[in-house]
């Protein structure tokens, strides 16, 4: 029989996984509209990606998007 502490940790982890799954389902991205998105990179606090040839970065939650480098127009 697991100790009280082990059961508490298990319940906490299970609750976090459940909440994460619910939040992910609510904020799911429509992948049909991301054809111009590519090469994502993730750091501790930000994500960087190429969109339509331009380099962008944003926080993990999508706030504060910044255009870092614009591709040349032909």
KAJO-V881884 format. One line per field, one symbol per residue. ss: DSSP state (H for helix, E for strand, C for the rest). phi: phi as a letter, one per 30 degrees, with the letter a starting at -180 (. if undefined). burial: b if it has 24 or more other C-alpha atoms within 12 Angstrom, else e. A space follows every 10 residues. Layout:
# KAJO-V881884
ss->???
phi->???
burial->???
This chain:
# KAJO-V881884
ss->CCCHHHHHHH HHHHHHHHHH HHHHHHCCCC HHHCCCEEEE EECCCEEEEE ECCEEEEEEC CCCCCEEEEC CCCC
phi->.ddddddddd dddddddddd ddddddcdcd ddcbdccahd bbcdbbbbac bhiccbbade djdhdbdcac ddcc
burial->eeeeeeeeee eeeeeeeeee eeeeeeeeee eeeeeeeeee eeeeeebbbb beeebbbbee eeeeeeeeee eeee
